[in-house]
Amino acid sequence: MAMTRKTKSKIEVAFIYLFFALMFIIIGYPLAWTVMMSINPGTNMLVTQLIPDTPTLEHYIWLFTDPGSDYLIWYKNSVIIAVLNAIGSVIITSLIAYAFSRYQFFGRKYGLYLFLLLQMFPALMGMVALYILLTTIGLVDSIWGLLLIYLGGQIPFNAWLVKGYYDTIPRELDEAAKIDGAGHLRIFWMIMLPLAKPILAVVALFNFMAPFMDFLLPQIVLTDPNNYTLALGLYNFINDQFSTNFTRFAAGSILIAVPIALVFLLLQRYLIGGLTAGATKG
């Protein structure tokens, strides 16, 4: 019997390792090809090698030094939108979630249901209305108009996530603070925000990543190449005049990970707690 259990345990461990190996191949192989493609000489994807004979950084240098490259402009636009989207989402979401978690008001229950319903529909379903709105207020073909869509579109999901975390914070802390004379704003600032750092770090990271990864919304909203984000710019990078320049496209794609990795490292100590403890109560 003991031998049978031991054999069964070894088989389970073997399947676990096999699963991880398969996931590593699925995720790591395309990434390895992209990295190697970015240091291959030439421009044609079909003649690149997984391990190049003469690796080069010429494509990375070209992105930042060549007068014909708008890569730095796209990078700057993406970073501006990402930073403001992360900060704005944290501020707006934390206030909305606090109201739904701690206040009792008319329409609170149905407001939460409305947030849940809105999560089921992508922002693209309302792009006609959003485009008309941006045209009306003069923000079409503007990074500020795109930022406005990001901030509004993320509210339902983020509000549910942060409210669930707020609900896990004991209300006794609020009551004790009220006895000491603290108002709602002081309670929110001195008690709720410090305790909610993990979930707010998750919200900040997700909303920082979104502008770097999104392609469809910028394609609809932006038309001027000087306003492109990285995803839209790199697509046009290989779709128009540089249609065979996949090696430079690969170099530009790899560099997208740099700011995301920096923000991840900055928020790392909060992320595990935020991902595991959020959205546990309704």
N, C-alpha and C positions, 0 to 999 in steps of 0.2 A: 504493500500500500504506500509506504514512504517513498519507494522508488518510483511509483507511478506519479505521485504528487511532484516529485523532483523533476521527472521527465516533462510533465505538463507545464511546470514553471519555466523550464528551459525553452520549451516550444513557444510559450507566450512571450518570453523575452526576445526570442529570435524574431517573432513577428513584429514586435515593437521596433526593433532595430531595422528590420526590413522596411517598415513603414517610414521611419525617419530617413532612411537612405533614399527611398523613392521620392519623398518630399524634397530632399536636398537636391536630387537630380532635376526635378521639375522646376524648382526655384533657382538653383545655382547655375544650371547649364546656360539658360538664356543670359543671366547676368555675366557669367564668365565670357560668353561670346561678345557681349556688348563692350566689356572692358577691353578685351583683346582687339576688337574691331577699332576701338578708339586709338589704339597705339600702332595700328597697321599703317604702313605707307600707302599712298594712293587714295582713291575715292570709291572704287567699285566694291560693292558688297560681295560679289560672286568670286573675287580672287583673294579675299582676305583669308588669313589663317588663324586657327585657334591659338597657336603659339607662333607669332611672327618671327621671321629670320632677322629682320632689322627693325626692332621696335623704335617708335619715334613719338615725341610729344608735339609734333608740328601742328596737329589739329587743335590741341588745346591752346597753343600759342596763337594760331590763326584766329580763334574765336575772340580773343581779347585785344589783338593788335591790328588786324586787317581793317582798313577803312570801309570795306564792303560788308562787314559783319555788323549786324544790329544786336548781337547777342547780349552785350552789356546793357543795352536799353531794355531788352526783354527781361533780363535778370533783375534790373532795378525795379521795373514795374511789378514783377512777381513778388519781390521781397517787400515792397511797400504795401501791396494788397494783403499779403500774408500776415505781416506784423499788425497792421490795423485791424484785420479781420479777427485775429486771435485776441487782441486786447479788447476790441469792441464786443465780441461775442461773450467774453468772460464778464464784462461789466453788465451788459444787457441781460444775459442769462442768469447771472447771480441775483439780480434784483427781481426779475420775474419769478424765478424759482422760490425766492424768499417769500414773496407775496402769496404764492399758492401754497407754500408749506406752513406758514405761520399765521396768515390772516384768514378770517372767515368773512366772505362777502357774497353778495348775490351774483350768481352765475359762475361761481368758482368751480363747481362740479362739472358743468357743461363746458366751461373753458378748458378744463383738462381733457375732456373727451374730444373737444375740437382739436387740441394739440395732437392727440393720438391719431385722429382722422387725417390731419394734414401730413403726418409722417408717411402715410400710404401713397401720397402723390408726389412725384418728382417735380422739381421747379420748372422743368422743360414744358410741363403741361400748361403752365401759365405764361409762357414766353411771349406770346402775342400781346397779352395784356401788359406784361412787364416792359416790353419794347415800346408800346404806346406810352406807358407811364414815363419811361426814361426820355422819350422824345418830347413829351410835354414839359418836363422839368429841365430839359436841356442837358441831360447827362448821357445820351446815347453816344457811342464811340468814345467812352471815357472810362478810365480805370476807376473813377469814383462811382460811376453808375454800376459797374460790375461789383464793386465793393458793397454797394447798397443791397444788391441782390443776394450776395453771400450772407450778409448780416441778417437779413430778413428770413432767408430760406433755412438757416440753421436753428432758428429760435425754437420750433416745436420739439425737435429731437433733444437739443441741449437742455431745454427747460424740464422735460421729463427726467432726463438723466440727473441733473443737479437737484431737482426737487426730491427725487428718491434718496439722494445722499443726505440732504437736509433733514429728511424725516427720520433718519437714523441718529441724529444729534438730539440728546435728551432735552425735552422742553423744560426740565427742572433748571437747566442753566439759564434759560430766558427768565424764568420766574425769579430766580435768585438775583439776577441782574436788575430786574424791575424793582425788587425790594430795596436795592441799593440806589435807586433813583435813575437808572439808565432808561433811555427811550429806545424806540425801535431802531433808529438809525445807529445808535451807539451799540446796541446788541448785535446788529448786523455787522458792523465794522470790527468790533472787538472780540466777538465770540464766534459768529457764524463763518466769516471769511477765513480766519486762521484755521478753524477745524475742517473747513471744506477745501483746503489747498489741494489734496490729492485729486478730487473730481474736477476742480477748476483747471488743474494742470492737464488733465485728459482733454477737456474742452479746448484749452489753448492749443495743444498739440494737433488735435484733429482739424481745427479751423486754420491753423498755420499751414498744414499740409494741403488743404483743399485747393488753393489757387495754383499750386505747383502741378497738381495732378489733373485738374479739370481742363477739358478741351471744348466741350460742346457749348457751354455758356459764353466763354470768350469769343468763340467763332460767330455766334449770333449777335453779340453786343458790339464787338470791336471790328473796325475795318481799317483804321490807320495803322500801318506797321510800327509806328512809334509808340502805339498804345498796347501792342501785343504782350501777352504773358508768355512764359517760356514754352508751355505746351503748344499754344497756337503758333508761336514763332517757329519752333522746331518743325512743326508739321509743314508749314509753308517753306521752311528751309529745304526740305527734300521734295516738296510737291511742285515748286515753281522752277526758278532758274538753276537751282542746285539739285535737280531731280535724281542724280546718281551719286550725290555726295553723302553716302551713308556713314562714312568714317567720321566726318565732322559732326554729323547728327548724333552719332554714338557718344562722342566726346561731350557734346552739349547735354545729352541726357544724363551722363554719369555725374556731371557737376550739379545737377538738380538735387542730388542727395546730400550735398554739403551743408546747406542751411538747415535741412530737416534733421540731419544727424546732430548738429550743434544744439538745436532746440531740444531734441530728445535727451542728450546728455545733460543739459541744463535742468530738465524737469524729471530726470530719471528716478530720483528718490521718492517722488510723489506718485509716479504713474502706476505702480503695482497696486497700491492701496486704492487709488481711484478706479482702476479697472475692475477690481474685485468687489468693491463695496458699493458702487453706484447702482441706482435703480433697483434697490432691494425691497422698497416699500412703496405702496401706491398712495 
